[in-house]
Amino acid sequence: MKTKIAISLATAYLLTFTVLCATNTLTVACSFMYLFSPVATVIMVLVVLTEKGYHYRELTDDEEWGYRDKDKNKLRLF
């Protein structure tokens, strides 16, 4: 839930920033939003990467990496 909120807020912020800059309205607000847009993006990335909501199974010794949340038999590629 926290991840969805962070993604939604960052998307709304960046969409508002894009619309303000594209329409050339409130150029001062657009300038300030430009300065803080990396902050919104970095916070969103940190929230997504540190989310602990789903418990993945541990990889076995013969598995080096993979899609831990997907069943290999359901991918239909192997």
Backbone hydrogen bonds in HBPLUS format (Angstrom, degrees):
<---DONOR---> <-ACCEPTOR-->    atom                        ^
c    i                          cat <-CA-CA->   ^        H-A-AA   ^      H-
h    n   atom  resd res      DA  || num        DHA   H-A  angle D-A-AA Bond
n    s   type  num  typ     dist DA aas  dist angle  dist       angle   num
A0005-ILE N   A0001-MET O   3.12 MM   4  6.41 155.3  2.18 149.8 156.2     1
A0006-ALA N   A0002-LYS O   3.06 MM   4  6.27 160.4  2.10 144.9 150.1     2
A0007-ILE N   A0003-THR O   2.95 MM   4  6.17 162.6  1.98 153.9 158.4     3
A0008-SER N   A0004-LYS O   2.94 MM   4  6.01 157.8  1.99 142.2 148.9     4
A0009-LEU N   A0005-ILE O   2.90 MM   4  6.07 164.0  1.93 153.4 157.3     5
A0010-ALA N   A0006-ALA O   3.02 MM   4  6.11 163.5  2.05 146.1 151.0     6
A0011-THR N   A0007-ILE O   2.93 MM   4  6.00 157.1  1.98 145.7 152.6     7
A0012-ALA N   A0008-SER O   2.91 MM   4  6.07 161.1  1.95 147.6 152.9     8
A0013-TYR N   A0009-LEU O   2.92 MM   4  6.07 159.2  1.96 147.6 153.5     9
A0014-LEU N   A0010-ALA O   2.96 MM   4  6.12 169.3  1.97 150.5 153.1    10
A0015-LEU N   A0011-THR O   2.85 MM   4  5.92 152.0  1.93 147.4 155.8    11
A0016-THR N   A0012-ALA O   2.93 MM   4  6.01 159.9  1.97 145.7 151.2    12
A0017-PHE N   A0013-TYR O   2.93 MM   4  6.14 157.2  1.98 147.2 154.1    13
A0018-THR N   A0014-LEU O   2.96 MM   4  6.11 156.8  2.02 141.3 147.0    14
A0019-VAL N   A0015-LEU O   2.95 MM   4  6.20 162.2  1.98 151.1 155.5    15
A0020-LEU N   A0016-THR O   2.93 MM   4  6.09 164.9  1.95 152.4 156.7    16
A0021-CYS N   A0017-PHE O   3.03 MM   4  6.19 160.7  2.07 148.6 153.8    17
A0022-ALA N   A0018-THR O   2.89 MM   4  5.97 154.7  1.95 146.4 154.0    18
A0023-THR N   A0019-VAL O   3.04 MM   4  6.09 148.4  2.14 147.2 153.9    19
A0030-CYS N   A0026-LEU O   2.95 MM   4  6.27 154.5  2.02 151.1 159.4    20
A0031-SER N   A0027-THR O   2.96 MM   4  6.14 147.9  2.07 139.2 146.9    21
A0032-PHE N   A0028-VAL O   3.09 MM   4  6.43 159.5  2.13 149.7 154.3    22
A0033-MET N   A0029-ALA O   2.87 MM   4  6.03 157.8  1.92 148.9 155.8    23
A0034-TYR N   A0030-CYS O   2.90 MM   4  6.04 142.3  2.05 139.1 149.2    24
A0035-LEU N   A0031-SER O   3.20 MM   4  6.53 147.8  2.31 141.8 149.2    25
A0036-PHE N   A0032-PHE O   3.23 MM   4  6.56 146.8  2.35 144.4 152.6    26
A0037-SER N   A0033-MET O   2.92 MM   4  5.88 114.8  2.36 142.2 156.6    27
A0040-ALA N   A0036-PHE O   3.21 MM   4  6.58 156.5  2.26 153.0 158.4    28
A0041-THR N   A0037-SER O   3.13 MM   4  6.34 159.1  2.18 148.8 154.3    29
A0042-VAL N   A0038-PRO O   2.87 MM   4  6.03 163.4  1.90 150.8 155.1    30
A0043-ILE N   A0039-VAL O   2.97 MM   4  6.09 164.2  1.99 151.2 155.6    31
A0044-MET N   A0040-ALA O   3.08 MM   4  6.21 157.5  2.14 141.6 147.8    32
A0045-VAL N   A0041-THR O   2.99 MM   4  6.24 160.8  2.03 150.0 155.0    33
A0046-LEU N   A0042-VAL O   2.93 MM   4  6.13 162.6  1.96 152.2 156.8    34
A0047-VAL N   A0043-ILE O   2.99 MM   4  6.17 158.6  2.03 149.9 155.4    35
A0048-VAL N   A0044-MET O   3.03 MM   4  6.25 160.1  2.07 150.2 155.5    36
A0049-LEU N   A0045-VAL O   2.90 MM   4  6.09 164.2  1.93 154.2 158.6    37
A0050-THR N   A0046-LEU O   3.00 MM   4  5.99 146.9  2.11 144.7 152.3    38
A0063-GLU N   A0060-THR O   3.15 MM   3  5.32 162.8  2.18 109.4 114.1    39
A0070-LYS N   A0067-TYR O   3.19 MM   3  5.51 165.4  2.21 111.8 116.1    40
A0074-LYS N   A0071-ASP O   3.01 MM   3  5.41 143.1  2.15 109.5 120.0    41
A0075-LEU N   A0072-LYS O   3.41 MM   3  5.49 153.2  2.49  99.7 106.9    42
